[in-house]
Amino acid sequence: MLELKNKKVLVVGLGKSGLAAALFLRRRGALVTVSDVRSAEQLAKEIPALIEAGIMVEAGGHGLLTFRRQDMIVVSPGVPLDTPELAQVKSFGLPVIGELELAARFLKGHMLAVTGSNGKTTTTTLLGEILQQSGLPTLVGGNIGLPVVALIDDSTDESWSVLEVSSFQLETTELFHPKIAVILNITPDHLDRHGSFENYSAAKERIFSQQTAEDYLVLNADNTPCVQAASHSAAQVYWFSIEHPVPQGAWLQQGHVVYRAAENAATEEILPLHNITLKGAHNIENVLAAVVASRLAGVPADAIRRAVESFQAVEHRLEFVATHHGVQYYNDSKATNVDATSKAIAAFEGGIHLILGGKHKGSPYTVLAPLLRERVRAVYTIGAAASKIESDLRGVVSIYSCETLGKAVTSAAAAAHPGDVVLLAPACASFDQFENYEQRGKVFKQLVKELRD
């Protein structure tokens, strides 16, 4: 276990996980400093708790001397590793890890980790409910809800920690070693951060880099990068597919979700497809992945069926908001990349009024063109990426430049007819106009509520 007492540790970035890491490190006896580019005024909510805990705070920028004077640096997921100060101290050999890696050194019990370009939160939440309802001691956190360090004190030798992990978290792992790792899909995302799709894929594959033949890796047999990843793993590989049977894992057969524990084992019927309440083919994939991972964790098929049948959509993930004048409104603010938006559009047969835009993440929007022609009546653009979206999709569908989410909702509502759908699935990050995708989704829901009032 990592020895922290009297070690000088710098936490870079005071997001949710950075704050939790700093307080955890201090409780374990480390001499902690935090550094953030935001001003003291912007950090007014966080600073009092840090000062009270005896943590030094550097606000308004990073000082190179602050970085050099440490025994270890813990970097928050939102801080790029090519930040000049980080790059320099790494070149000196100073250990730089993330909050996920820090927590993994102390977390007891088993880890079940889920990553992927899309579907992480839904699958992680569903897995948490399946394991909890089956009676297994279960903790849920990571890129969803609680930071992983916040789970440590409640973990036991028998507990399962079900973790949503992002590429940003995985790129700073070293010894992180889940018993069960799940990669739902790998499609272009965060190219502005990782630089290339190859780098992004490599970050995702770090989820299984420490696994051995005693561990399990669950992969999407319908996603080419996942199929390619299998050959890089030392773990036992299980599959899921909505297109065809797999040697071991889960697939669809005669209207049912089925599972096979090994190539020569009998096929188990888990539940009828029509009993899954989640909308969209991508959510069927999420259910299949959860079935495989939970069976590998020892959950009986009947317990999985009951949990899946009672599961409802997670907030901001293709979430039904309301029907107003015969028009349905759906909030998929978590669709922060082009692939997620494609899946959201594909969940509806047509009549879609689509709200796109936000902070551009490096992927072209041209790949949306076939779906837009087939299913979308009009696009309403918002935010910093609006001009890029309009350029990529000019001539494909009617596009209205709205700048703000409020104007987009009112414009779509005015144009939509009974039976149509107004869908927020932005294909972009939210940080140009909102704190995060959750705030964007909540604002959308409030705007829809105001239409109805």
C-alpha positions as CSV (number, residue, x, y, z in Angstrom):
1,M,0.0,0.0,0.0
2,L,1.2,3.5,-0.8
3,E,2.8,5.2,2.2
4,L,1.5,8.8,2.6
5,K,2.4,9.9,6.1
6,N,4.5,13.1,5.9
7,K,4.8,12.8,2.1
8,K,4.6,16.1,0.2
9,V,1.8,15.6,-2.3
10,L,0.5,18.2,-4.8
11,V,-3.1,17.8,-6.1
12,V,-3.5,19.6,-9.5
13,G,-7.1,20.6,-10.3
14,L,-9.9,21.2,-7.8
15,G,-12.8,19.5,-9.5
16,K,-14.9,17.0,-7.6
17,S,-12.3,14.3,-7.7
18,G,-9.4,16.6,-6.9
19,L,-11.1,18.0,-3.8
20,A,-11.9,14.5,-2.6
21,A,-8.3,13.3,-3.3
22,A,-6.8,16.3,-1.4
23,L,-8.9,15.7,1.7
24,F,-8.2,11.9,1.6
25,L,-4.5,12.5,1.3
26,R,-4.5,14.8,4.3
27,R,-6.5,12.4,6.4
28,R,-3.8,9.8,5.6
29,G,-1.1,12.1,7.0
30,A,0.3,13.6,3.7
31,L,1.5,17.3,3.5
32,V,-0.9,18.4,0.9
33,T,-0.9,21.4,-1.5
34,V,-3.5,22.0,-4.2
35,S,-3.0,24.1,-7.3
36,D,-5.7,25.3,-9.7
37,V,-5.7,27.9,-12.6
38,R,-9.0,29.3,-11.3
39,S,-8.8,32.4,-9.0
40,A,-9.4,32.3,-5.3
41,E,-12.8,34.0,-5.9
42,Q,-13.8,31.2,-8.2
43,L,-12.7,28.6,-5.6
44,A,-14.5,30.3,-2.8
45,K,-16.7,27.2,-2.1
46,E,-13.8,24.8,-1.9
47,I,-11.1,26.8,-0.1
48,P,-12.5,26.9,3.5
49,A,-12.7,23.1,3.8
50,L,-9.1,22.9,2.5
51,I,-7.7,25.5,4.8
52,E,-9.5,23.9,7.8
53,A,-7.9,20.5,6.9
54,G,-4.5,22.1,6.9
55,I,-4.1,22.0,3.1
56,M,-2.1,24.8,1.3
57,V,-3.9,26.4,-1.7
58,E,-2.3,27.8,-4.8
59,A,-4.9,29.6,-6.9
60,G,-4.8,31.6,-10.1
61,G,-2.2,29.5,-11.9
62,H,0.5,26.9,-11.4
63,G,3.9,27.7,-10.0
64,L,6.7,25.5,-11.3
65,L,8.5,25.6,-7.9
66,T,5.3,24.3,-6.3
67,F,5.4,21.3,-8.6
68,R,9.1,20.6,-8.1
69,R,8.9,20.6,-4.3
70,Q,6.7,17.5,-4.1
71,D,7.2,13.8,-3.5
72,M,4.2,12.9,-5.7
73,I,1.6,14.7,-7.8
74,V,-2.0,13.7,-8.1
75,V,-3.6,15.1,-11.3
76,S,-7.4,15.6,-11.7
77,P,-8.9,14.1,-14.9
78,G,-9.7,17.5,-16.4
79,V,-6.1,18.6,-16.4
80,P,-4.2,17.7,-19.6
81,L,-0.9,15.8,-19.0
82,D,0.9,18.1,-21.4
83,T,0.4,21.1,-19.1
84,P,3.9,22.6,-19.1
85,E,4.5,22.2,-15.3
86,L,3.4,18.6,-15.4
87,A,5.4,17.7,-18.5
88,Q,8.6,19.2,-16.8
89,V,8.3,17.4,-13.5
90,K,7.5,14.1,-15.3
91,S,10.7,14.5,-17.2
92,F,12.5,14.8,-13.8
93,G,11.0,11.4,-12.8
94,L,8.5,12.7,-10.3
95,P,5.5,10.3,-9.9
96,V,2.4,11.7,-11.5
97,I,-0.8,9.7,-11.0
98,G,-4.6,10.4,-11.1
99,E,-7.3,10.1,-8.4
100,L,-8.4,6.7,-9.9
101,E,-4.9,5.3,-9.5
102,L,-4.5,6.7,-6.0
103,A,-7.8,5.2,-4.9
104,A,-7.1,1.8,-6.5
105,R,-4.0,1.5,-4.2
106,F,-6.4,1.6,-1.1
107,L,-9.7,0.2,-2.3
108,K,-10.6,-3.2,-0.8
109,G,-12.6,-6.0,-2.4
110,H,-13.3,-6.4,-6.1
111,M,-13.4,-3.8,-8.8
112,L,-15.7,-3.9,-11.8
113,A,-14.7,-1.1,-14.1
114,V,-16.7,0.2,-17.1
115,T,-15.4,2.4,-19.9
116,G,-16.4,3.2,-23.5
117,S,-17.1,6.3,-25.6
118,N,-20.8,6.0,-24.9
119,G,-23.1,4.2,-22.5
120,K,-20.8,4.2,-19.4
121,T,-23.1,5.9,-17.0
122,T,-26.2,3.9,-17.9
123,T,-24.2,0.6,-17.8
124,T,-22.4,1.4,-14.5
125,T,-25.7,2.5,-12.9
126,L,-27.5,-0.6,-14.1
127,L,-24.7,-2.9,-12.9
128,G,-24.8,-1.2,-9.5
129,E,-28.5,-1.9,-9.2
130,I,-28.1,-5.5,-10.4
131,L,-25.4,-6.3,-7.8
132,Q,-27.1,-4.4,-5.0
133,Q,-30.5,-6.1,-5.7
134,S,-28.7,-9.5,-5.7
135,G,-27.4,-8.9,-2.2
136,L,-23.8,-8.3,-3.0
137,P,-22.2,-5.4,-1.0
138,T,-21.9,-2.8,-3.7
139,L,-20.3,0.7,-4.1
140,V,-20.8,2.8,-7.2
141,G,-18.6,5.7,-8.2
142,G,-15.8,7.1,-10.4
143,N,-16.7,9.3,-13.3
144,I,-20.3,9.0,-12.0
145,G,-21.5,10.3,-8.7
146,L,-18.8,9.8,-6.0
147,P,-15.1,10.0,-6.7
148,V,-13.4,6.7,-6.2
149,V,-11.4,7.9,-3.2
150,A,-14.8,8.5,-1.4
151,L,-15.5,4.8,-1.6
152,I,-12.4,3.6,0.2
153,D,-13.6,3.9,3.8
154,D,-16.8,1.9,3.0
155,S,-15.0,-0.9,1.0
156,T,-14.5,-4.3,2.5
157,D,-12.8,-7.5,1.4
158,E,-16.2,-8.7,0.2
159,S,-17.5,-5.6,-1.5
160,W,-17.7,-4.8,-5.2
161,S,-16.8,-1.3,-6.4
162,V,-18.6,-0.6,-9.7
163,L,-16.7,2.2,-11.4
164,E,-17.3,4.3,-14.4
165,V,-13.9,5.3,-15.8
166,S,-13.0,7.7,-18.5
167,S,-10.1,7.9,-20.9
168,F,-8.9,11.0,-18.9
169,Q,-8.8,8.9,-15.7
170,L,-7.2,5.8,-17.4
171,E,-4.3,7.7,-19.0
172,T,-2.8,8.2,-15.5
173,T,-3.2,4.6,-14.2
174,E,-0.3,2.3,-13.4
175,L,-1.4,-0.5,-11.1
176,F,-5.2,-0.1,-11.5
177,H,-6.4,-3.7,-11.7
178,P,-10.2,-4.4,-12.0
179,K,-11.3,-8.0,-11.6
180,I,-13.9,-7.4,-14.4
181,A,-13.2,-4.7,-17.0
182,V,-15.9,-3.7,-19.6
183,I,-15.3,-1.7,-22.8
184,L,-18.7,-0.9,-24.3
185,N,-17.3,0.7,-27.5
186,I,-14.5,2.8,-28.8
187,T,-15.5,5.6,-31.3
188,P,-13.8,9.0,-32.0
189,D,-14.1,11.3,-28.9
190,H,-11.9,13.7,-27.0
191,L,-9.5,14.0,-30.0
192,D,-8.9,17.6,-28.9
193,R,-7.3,16.1,-25.8
194,H,-5.7,12.9,-26.9
195,G,-4.5,14.1,-30.3
196,S,-5.4,11.0,-32.3
197,F,-7.9,8.1,-32.3
198,E,-4.9,5.8,-31.7
199,N,-4.0,7.6,-28.6
200,Y,-7.6,7.7,-27.4
201,S,-8.0,3.9,-28.0
202,A,-4.7,3.2,-26.2
203,A,-6.0,5.2,-23.2
204,K,-9.2,3.1,-23.2
205,E,-7.2,-0.1,-23.3
206,R,-5.3,0.8,-20.1
207,I,-8.4,-0.5,-18.3
208,F,-7.1,-4.1,-18.8
209,S,-3.3,-3.5,-18.9
210,Q,-2.8,-5.0,-15.4
211,Q,-5.3,-7.9,-15.8
212,T,-4.1,-11.5,-15.8
213,A,-5.7,-14.8,-16.8
214,E,-7.5,-14.8,-13.5
215,D,-9.5,-11.7,-14.6
216,Y,-12.3,-11.0,-17.1
217,L,-12.6,-8.5,-20.0
218,V,-16.0,-7.9,-21.5
219,L,-16.0,-6.5,-25.1
220,N,-18.4,-5.4,-27.8
221,A,-18.2,-7.9,-30.6
222,D,-19.9,-5.4,-33.0
223,N,-17.2,-2.7,-32.5
224,T,-14.0,-3.1,-34.5
225,P,-11.6,-1.4,-32.1
226,C,-13.0,-3.6,-29.3
227,V,-12.4,-6.7,-31.3
228,Q,-8.9,-5.5,-32.0
229,A,-8.3,-4.8,-28.3
230,A,-9.0,-8.5,-27.4
231,S,-5.6,-9.6,-28.8
232,H,-3.8,-7.1,-26.5
233,S,-5.4,-8.6,-23.3
234,A,-4.1,-11.4,-21.0
235,A,-7.6,-11.7,-19.4
236,Q,-10.4,-14.1,-20.2
237,V,-12.4,-12.4,-22.9
238,Y,-16.2,-12.4,-22.9
239,W,-18.3,-10.8,-25.6
240,F,-21.7,-9.2,-26.2
241,S,-23.4,-8.6,-29.5
242,I,-26.8,-7.4,-30.9
243,E,-25.9,-8.8,-34.3
244,H,-24.8,-12.4,-33.9
245,P,-24.1,-15.2,-31.3
246,V,-20.7,-15.1,-29.5
247,P,-18.5,-17.9,-28.2
248,Q,-19.0,-16.8,-24.5
249,G,-21.1,-13.9,-23.3
250,A,-24.5,-12.4,-24.3
251,W,-26.5,-11.9,-27.5
252,L,-30.0,-11.7,-28.8
253,Q,-31.8,-14.9,-29.8
254,Q,-35.5,-15.2,-30.8
255,G,-36.5,-12.0,-29.0
256,H,-34.6,-12.8,-25.8
257,V,-31.3,-11.8,-24.2
258,V,-29.3,-15.0,-23.7
259,Y,-26.0,-15.8,-22.0
260,R,-23.5,-18.6,-22.4
261,A,-20.8,-19.0,-19.7
262,A,-18.4,-20.9,-22.0
263,E,-18.1,-22.0,-25.6
264,N,-19.5,-25.5,-24.9
265,A,-21.9,-24.5,-22.1
266,A,-25.7,-24.4,-22.3
267,T,-27.4,-21.2,-23.3
268,E,-29.3,-19.4,-20.5
269,E,-32.3,-17.3,-21.2
270,I,-32.1,-14.0,-19.2
271,L,-35.1,-12.0,-20.2
272,P,-37.4,-11.1,-23.1
273,L,-36.2,-8.1,-25.2
274,H,-39.6,-6.4,-24.9
275,N,-39.2,-6.2,-21.1
276,I,-36.3,-3.8,-21.5
277,T,-37.8,-0.3,-20.9
278,L,-34.7,1.7,-22.2
279,K,-35.0,3.3,-25.6
280,G,-32.6,2.7,-28.5
281,A,-30.4,-0.2,-29.8
282,H,-27.4,1.3,-27.9
283,N,-29.2,0.7,-24.6
284,I,-29.7,-3.0,-25.6
285,E,-25.9,-3.2,-26.0
286,N,-25.6,-1.6,-22.5
287,V,-28.0,-4.3,-21.1
288,L,-26.0,-7.1,-22.8
289,A,-22.8,-5.8,-21.3
290,A,-24.3,-5.6,-17.9
291,V,-25.6,-9.1,-18.2
292,V,-22.2,-10.5,-19.0
293,A,-20.4,-8.6,-16.2
294,S,-22.9,-9.4,-13.5
295,R,-23.0,-13.1,-14.4
296,L,-19.2,-13.1,-14.2
297,A,-19.6,-11.4,-10.7
298,G,-21.8,-14.4,-9.7
299,V,-25.2,-12.8,-9.9
300,P,-28.0,-15.4,-10.8
301,A,-29.9,-14.9,-14.0
302,D,-33.2,-14.4,-12.3
303,A,-31.8,-11.5,-10.2
304,I,-30.4,-9.9,-13.3
305,R,-33.8,-10.1,-15.0
306,R,-35.7,-8.5,-12.1
307,A,-33.2,-5.6,-11.9
308,V,-33.1,-4.9,-15.7
309,E,-36.9,-5.0,-16.0
310,S,-37.3,-2.4,-13.2
311,F,-34.5,-0.1,-14.5
312,Q,-35.4,3.3,-15.8
313,A,-33.3,5.7,-18.0
314,V,-30.6,7.6,-16.2
315,E,-31.0,11.4,-16.1
316,H,-29.6,13.2,-19.2
317,R,-29.3,9.9,-21.2
318,L,-32.2,9.8,-23.7
319,E,-34.4,10.9,-20.8
320,F,-38.1,11.5,-21.6
321,V,-39.0,15.0,-20.3
322,A,-42.6,15.7,-21.4
323,T,-45.2,15.8,-24.1
324,H,-46.4,19.3,-25.1
325,H,-49.1,19.8,-27.8
326,G,-48.4,16.3,-29.0
327,V,-44.6,16.8,-29.3
328,Q,-42.3,14.6,-27.2
329,Y,-39.2,16.2,-25.6
330,Y,-36.1,14.1,-24.9
331,N,-33.0,15.2,-23.0
332,D,-29.8,13.4,-24.1
333,S,-27.4,16.1,-22.9
334,K,-24.9,13.3,-22.2
335,A,-24.6,12.8,-26.0
336,T,-21.3,14.8,-26.0
337,N,-19.9,13.2,-29.1
338,V,-21.0,12.5,-32.6
339,D,-21.4,8.7,-32.1
340,A,-23.7,9.3,-29.1
341,T,-25.8,11.7,-31.1
342,S,-26.1,9.1,-33.9
343,K,-27.4,6.5,-31.5
344,A,-29.9,9.0,-30.0
345,I,-31.2,9.9,-33.5
346,A,-31.4,6.2,-34.4
347,A,-33.7,5.6,-31.4
348,F,-36.5,7.4,-33.1
349,E,-38.1,6.6,-36.5
350,G,-38.3,10.2,-37.6
351,G,-39.9,13.6,-37.1
352,I,-36.9,14.8,-35.1
353,H,-36.1,18.5,-34.3
354,L,-32.5,18.1,-33.2
355,I,-30.5,20.6,-31.0
356,L,-26.8,20.4,-31.8
357,G,-23.8,22.4,-30.5
358,G,-21.6,23.4,-27.7
359,K,-17.8,23.1,-27.4
360,H,-16.2,21.3,-30.4
361,K,-14.3,18.1,-29.6
362,G,-12.4,17.5,-32.8
363,S,-14.7,15.1,-34.7
364,P,-16.5,15.9,-38.0
365,Y,-20.3,16.2,-38.0
366,T,-20.5,15.1,-41.6
367,V,-21.0,11.4,-40.5
368,L,-24.4,12.4,-39.2
369,A,-25.7,13.3,-42.7
370,P,-27.3,10.0,-43.6
371,L,-29.3,9.8,-40.4
372,L,-30.3,13.5,-40.6
373,R,-31.7,13.0,-44.1
374,E,-33.6,10.0,-43.0
375,R,-35.0,11.1,-39.7
376,V,-34.5,14.7,-38.8
377,R,-36.8,17.6,-39.9
378,A,-34.5,20.4,-38.8
379,V,-31.3,21.1,-36.8
380,Y,-31.1,24.0,-34.3
381,T,-27.5,25.0,-33.5
382,I,-26.1,26.5,-30.3
383,G,-22.8,27.4,-28.8
384,A,-19.2,27.7,-30.1
385,A,-19.4,24.8,-32.5
386,A,-22.4,26.2,-34.4
387,S,-20.5,27.5,-37.4
388,K,-18.5,24.2,-37.7
389,I,-21.8,22.2,-37.6
390,E,-23.5,24.4,-40.1
391,S,-20.5,24.2,-42.5
392,D,-20.3,20.3,-42.2
393,L,-24.1,19.8,-42.6
394,R,-25.0,22.6,-45.1
395,G,-27.5,21.3,-47.7
396,V,-28.3,18.1,-45.7
397,V,-31.2,19.4,-43.7
398,S,-32.7,22.7,-42.7
399,I,-30.5,24.4,-40.1
400,Y,-31.4,27.3,-37.8
401,S,-28.7,29.2,-36.0
402,C,-30.1,29.8,-32.5
403,E,-26.9,30.6,-30.4
404,T,-28.6,29.8,-27.0
405,L,-30.4,26.7,-25.8
406,G,-33.4,28.8,-24.9
407,K,-33.9,30.1,-28.4
408,A,-33.3,26.6,-29.8
409,V,-36.1,25.1,-27.6
410,T,-38.6,27.8,-28.5
411,S,-37.8,27.6,-32.2
412,A,-38.1,23.8,-32.3
413,A,-41.3,24.0,-30.3
414,A,-42.8,26.5,-32.8
415,A,-41.9,24.3,-35.8
416,A,-42.7,20.9,-34.4
417,H,-46.1,19.2,-35.2
418,P,-47.9,16.6,-33.1
419,G,-46.1,13.3,-33.3
420,D,-42.7,15.0,-33.7
421,V,-39.8,14.8,-31.3
422,V,-37.6,17.6,-30.0
423,L,-34.3,16.1,-29.1
424,L,-31.3,17.6,-27.2
425,A,-28.4,15.5,-28.3
426,P,-25.6,18.1,-28.8
427,A,-22.6,16.0,-30.1
428,C,-20.5,18.5,-28.2
429,A,-19.1,19.3,-24.8
430,S,-21.0,21.8,-22.7
431,F,-18.2,23.9,-21.3
432,D,-18.7,26.9,-23.7
433,Q,-22.1,27.9,-22.1
434,F,-22.6,25.5,-19.1
435,E,-20.6,24.1,-16.2
436,N,-21.2,20.5,-17.4
437,Y,-23.6,18.4,-19.3
438,E,-25.8,17.9,-16.2
439,Q,-26.4,21.7,-16.0
440,R,-27.2,21.8,-19.7
441,G,-29.7,19.0,-19.3
442,K,-31.4,20.6,-16.3
443,V,-31.7,23.9,-18.2
444,F,-33.3,22.1,-21.1
445,K,-35.8,20.4,-18.9
446,Q,-36.6,23.7,-17.2
447,L,-37.2,25.3,-20.6
448,V,-39.5,22.5,-21.6
449,K,-41.4,22.9,-18.3
450,E,-41.8,26.6,-19.1
451,L,-43.3,25.8,-22.4
452,R,-46.0,23.8,-20.7
453,D,-46.7,26.3,-17.9
